């Protein structure tokens, strides 16, 4: 069943909608709030996950969170996915954060359960086996920035606005922001940004190291997406198993002392030695030709 669902997601051509039975979002009942597209041609191996909840600026409500979790569960089993790119279908917005209007209707117990699910979503994004890229073409506030922080790489329009603004709403970041921001920027700067609830432009975020690249916005409002796609295209030709193992070595190694990290690197390196792609890389170097990696 899982393989069949994944196969459906990977049909080439237009966007494929992921529907959650009995869920309602903007528009008609059951309308999908995310869409998944597997690119074709020279971009085969890049999968795009598009958030599309215009009525709430892509705010993270129960439906959107459920559909993101479902899509990630399907895609993580698909070895053809070499890069996963998160983007928005709503102009001027990446993700406005948690849906506070929806949360107002929850009991305290329901709020706790929802935030736990939201934290679980960010952990699933962070643990996705292939590289992930957030294309931030607009506002990324609160949970929206936490989603981007859970990705491996971030690209923003210079005019995009982002920040962990929870303290301005009587809250604190609850979906990984207090942990991933200091790991990204350092403790003192992360504390300053969280304590003040400060908003940054894409250009300011790049200067601090919060995003990898910042680009001038275009008339279509998708400049960050195009730069993120270029970045994905750079990753695409590389040996996919080596890339995935490199991600594991970095992510797990950053959580331990350097001696333990070196041991983790050694384990990952050993797993890559028997692969066909390693032999292909050596053969291509010897024969002075581009390698043809197949992910085996």
C-alpha positions as CSV (number, residue, x, y, z in Angstrom):
1,X,0.0,0.0,0.0
2,X,2.8,2.4,0.9
3,X,4.6,1.7,-2.4
4,X,1.3,2.4,-4.3
5,X,0.8,5.7,-2.5
6,X,4.4,6.7,-3.2
7,X,4.0,5.8,-6.8
8,X,0.9,8.0,-7.1
9,X,2.8,10.9,-5.6
10,X,5.6,10.5,-8.2
11,X,3.5,10.6,-11.4
12,X,5.2,13.2,-13.6
13,X,3.5,16.3,-15.0
14,X,1.2,18.6,-13.0
15,X,0.9,18.9,-9.2
16,X,-0.5,15.8,-7.5
17,X,-2.9,16.6,-4.6
18,X,-2.7,14.8,-1.3
19,X,-6.2,14.5,0.1
20,X,-7.0,13.7,3.7
21,X,-10.3,11.9,4.1
22,X,-12.9,13.9,5.9
23,X,-10.7,17.1,6.2
24,X,-11.8,20.5,5.2
25,X,-9.6,23.5,4.4
26,X,-10.1,26.6,2.3
27,X,-12.6,26.3,-0.4
28,X,-14.7,23.1,-0.8
29,X,-14.6,20.4,1.8
30,X,-11.6,18.1,1.4
31,X,-9.6,20.5,-0.7
32,X,-5.9,19.7,-0.2
33,X,-3.7,22.1,1.7
34,X,-0.5,20.6,0.2
35,X,0.5,19.3,-3.2
36,X,3.4,17.1,-4.2
37,X,5.2,17.2,-7.5
38,X,8.1,15.0,-8.7
39,X,10.0,16.9,-11.3
40,X,11.0,15.2,-14.6
41,X,13.7,15.5,-17.2
42,X,17.0,16.8,-16.0
43,X,15.4,17.6,-12.7
44,X,14.3,14.0,-12.0
45,X,15.0,13.2,-8.4
46,X,13.8,16.6,-7.1
47,X,10.4,16.5,-5.4
48,X,8.6,19.7,-4.4
49,X,6.2,19.9,-1.5
50,X,3.9,23.0,-2.0
51,X,1.9,24.4,0.9
52,X,-1.3,26.0,-0.4
53,X,-3.6,27.4,2.3
54,X,-4.2,30.9,1.0
55,X,-7.2,31.6,3.4
56,X,-4.8,31.4,6.4
57,X,-1.4,32.3,4.9
58,X,-0.3,28.7,5.1
59,X,-0.8,28.7,8.9
60,X,-0.1,25.3,10.5
61,X,-3.5,24.0,11.5
62,X,-4.6,20.4,12.1
63,X,-5.3,19.6,8.5
64,X,-2.1,21.1,7.1
65,X,0.0,19.3,9.7
66,X,-1.7,16.0,9.1
67,X,-1.2,16.3,5.3
68,X,2.5,17.2,5.7
69,X,3.0,14.2,8.0
70,X,1.3,11.9,5.6
71,X,3.3,13.2,2.6
72,X,6.6,12.9,4.5
73,X,5.8,9.3,5.6
74,X,5.2,8.4,1.9
75,X,8.2,10.2,0.5
76,X,10.8,9.1,3.0
77,X,10.4,5.5,1.7
78,X,11.0,6.6,-1.9
79,X,14.6,6.1,-2.9
80,X,14.0,8.2,-6.1
81,X,13.7,11.3,-4.0
82,X,17.2,12.9,-3.9
83,X,16.2,16.4,-2.8
84,X,12.9,17.5,-1.2
85,X,12.0,21.2,-1.7
86,X,9.5,23.0,0.5
87,X,7.8,25.9,-1.1
88,X,4.6,28.0,-0.9
89,X,1.7,28.4,-3.4
90,X,0.6,31.6,-1.7
91,X,2.3,34.7,-3.0
92,X,4.2,36.7,-0.3
93,X,4.0,34.0,2.3
94,X,6.1,30.9,3.1
95,X,4.3,29.9,6.3
96,X,2.7,32.3,8.8
97,X,3.3,29.9,11.8
98,X,0.8,28.0,13.9
99,X,-2.9,28.7,13.3
100,X,-3.7,30.7,16.4
101,X,-7.4,31.2,15.5
102,X,-7.8,27.4,15.4
103,X,-5.9,27.1,18.6
104,X,-8.2,29.6,20.4
105,X,-10.9,27.0,20.0
106,X,-8.8,24.3,21.7
107,X,-8.8,23.3,25.4
108,X,-5.5,23.4,27.2
109,X,-5.2,19.6,26.8
110,X,-5.8,19.9,23.1
111,X,-3.2,22.6,22.7
112,X,-0.7,20.4,24.4
113,X,-1.5,17.5,22.0
114,X,-1.4,19.8,18.9
115,X,2.0,21.3,19.9
116,X,3.4,17.9,20.4
117,X,2.2,16.9,16.9
118,X,3.7,20.1,15.5
119,X,7.0,19.3,17.2
120,X,6.8,15.8,15.8
121,X,6.3,17.3,12.3
122,X,9.5,19.4,12.6
123,X,11.4,16.3,13.8
124,X,10.2,14.3,10.8
125,X,11.4,17.0,8.4
126,X,14.8,17.2,10.2
127,X,15.1,13.4,10.0
128,X,14.1,13.1,6.3
129,X,16.8,11.0,4.7
130,X,17.4,13.1,1.6
131,X,18.5,16.8,1.7
132,X,15.7,19.3,2.3
133,X,15.5,22.9,1.2
134,X,13.1,25.6,2.3
135,X,12.3,28.2,-0.4
136,X,11.2,31.3,1.6
137,X,9.6,33.8,-0.7
138,X,7.7,35.6,1.9
139,X,6.7,35.7,5.6
140,X,8.1,32.8,7.7
141,X,7.1,33.6,11.3
142,X,7.0,31.4,14.4
143,X,6.3,27.9,13.4
144,X,6.9,28.8,9.8
145,X,10.5,29.7,10.6
146,X,10.7,26.5,12.8
147,X,9.7,24.5,9.7
148,X,12.5,26.2,7.7
149,X,15.0,25.6,10.5
150,X,14.1,21.9,10.4
151,X,15.3,21.8,6.7
152,X,18.9,21.3,5.9
153,X,19.2,24.4,3.7
154,X,17.3,27.7,3.5
155,X,17.0,30.1,0.6
156,X,15.1,33.4,1.1
157,X,14.1,36.4,-0.9
158,X,15.9,39.5,0.4
159,X,12.5,41.0,1.1
160,X,11.2,38.0,3.0
161,X,10.4,38.5,6.7
162,X,11.2,35.9,9.3
163,X,11.4,35.5,13.0
164,X,10.6,33.5,16.1
165,X,8.0,36.0,17.3
166,X,6.2,33.8,19.9
167,X,7.2,36.0,22.9
168,X,5.2,38.9,21.3
169,X,2.1,36.6,21.6
170,X,2.7,35.5,25.1
171,X,4.2,32.2,24.0
172,X,7.6,30.7,23.4
173,X,8.8,28.6,20.4
174,X,7.4,25.1,21.0
175,X,8.3,23.3,17.7
176,X,12.0,23.2,18.0
177,X,12.9,26.8,17.7
178,X,14.7,27.1,21.1
179,X,16.9,24.1,20.0
180,X,17.5,24.6,16.3
181,X,18.1,28.4,16.3
182,X,21.0,28.3,18.8
183,X,22.5,25.3,16.9
184,X,22.3,27.5,13.7
185,X,23.4,30.9,15.0
186,X,24.9,30.3,18.5
187,X,23.4,30.6,21.9
188,X,23.7,34.4,22.5
189,X,22.3,35.5,19.2
190,X,19.5,33.0,19.4
191,X,18.6,34.2,22.8
192,X,18.5,37.8,21.6
193,X,16.2,37.0,18.7
194,X,13.8,34.9,20.8
195,X,13.8,37.2,23.8
196,X,13.0,40.2,21.5
197,X,10.7,38.5,19.0
198,X,12.7,40.4,16.4
199,X,11.8,40.1,12.7
200,X,14.6,39.8,10.1
201,X,14.6,40.4,6.4
202,X,16.0,37.8,4.1
203,X,19.1,39.9,3.6
204,X,19.7,40.3,7.4
205,X,19.1,36.6,7.8
206,X,21.8,35.7,5.3
207,X,24.2,38.1,7.0
208,X,23.7,36.2,10.3
209,X,23.9,32.8,8.7
210,X,20.3,31.9,9.2
211,X,19.7,31.3,5.5
212,X,22.2,30.0,3.0
213,X,21.3,32.4,0.2
214,X,19.2,35.6,-0.2
215,X,18.1,36.8,-3.6
216,X,16.3,39.8,-4.9
217,X,12.6,39.2,-5.3
218,X,11.1,39.1,-8.9
219,X,7.7,40.2,-10.2
220,X,6.3,36.7,-9.9
221,X,7.3,36.5,-6.2
222,X,9.2,33.2,-6.6
223,X,12.9,34.2,-6.7
224,X,13.8,32.1,-3.7
225,X,12.2,29.1,-5.2
226,X,14.2,29.4,-8.4
227,X,17.4,29.8,-6.4
228,X,16.5,26.8,-4.2
229,X,15.8,24.8,-7.4
230,X,19.3,25.7,-8.7
231,X,20.7,24.5,-5.4
232,X,18.8,21.3,-5.7
233,X,20.2,20.9,-9.2
234,X,23.7,21.1,-7.8
235,X,23.0,18.3,-5.3
236,X,21.2,16.1,-7.8
237,X,24.2,14.7,-9.8
238,X,26.1,13.7,-6.6
239,X,26.1,10.1,-5.3
240,X,22.7,9.9,-3.4
241,X,23.8,7.3,-0.8
242,X,27.0,9.3,0.0
243,X,24.9,12.4,0.3
244,X,22.4,10.8,2.7
245,X,25.1,9.2,4.8
246,X,26.9,12.6,4.9
247,X,23.7,14.1,6.3
248,X,23.5,11.4,9.0
249,X,27.2,11.9,9.9
250,X,26.7,15.7,10.2
251,X,23.4,15.7,12.1
252,X,24.3,13.0,14.6
253,X,27.9,14.1,15.0
254,X,26.8,17.7,15.9
255,X,25.0,16.3,19.0
256,X,28.0,14.6,20.5
257,X,31.7,15.3,21.3
258,X,34.1,15.3,18.4
259,X,35.6,11.9,19.2
260,X,32.1,10.3,19.2
261,X,31.4,12.3,16.0
262,X,34.5,10.9,14.3
263,X,33.2,7.4,15.2
264,X,29.9,8.2,13.6
265,X,31.6,9.4,10.5
266,X,33.6,6.2,10.4
267,X,30.4,4.1,10.6
268,X,28.8,6.1,7.8
269,X,31.9,5.8,5.7
270,X,32.0,2.1,6.1
271,X,28.4,1.8,5.0
272,X,29.3,3.6,1.8
273,X,32.3,1.4,0.9
274,X,30.4,-1.5,-0.6
275,X,28.1,0.7,-2.8
276,X,28.1,0.5,-6.6
277,X,28.2,4.3,-6.7
278,X,31.6,4.4,-4.9
279,X,33.1,2.0,-7.5
280,X,31.5,4.1,-10.3
281,X,33.1,7.2,-8.8
282,X,36.5,5.6,-8.9
283,X,36.0,4.3,-12.4
284,X,34.8,7.7,-13.7
285,X,37.8,9.4,-12.2
286,X,40.2,6.8,-13.7
287,X,38.4,7.1,-17.1
288,X,38.2,10.9,-17.0
289,X,34.4,11.0,-17.5
290,X,31.4,12.2,-15.5
291,X,30.2,9.6,-13.0
292,X,26.7,8.1,-13.5
293,X,25.4,7.4,-10.0
294,X,22.4,5.2,-9.6
295,X,21.9,5.2,-5.8
296,X,23.0,1.6,-5.2
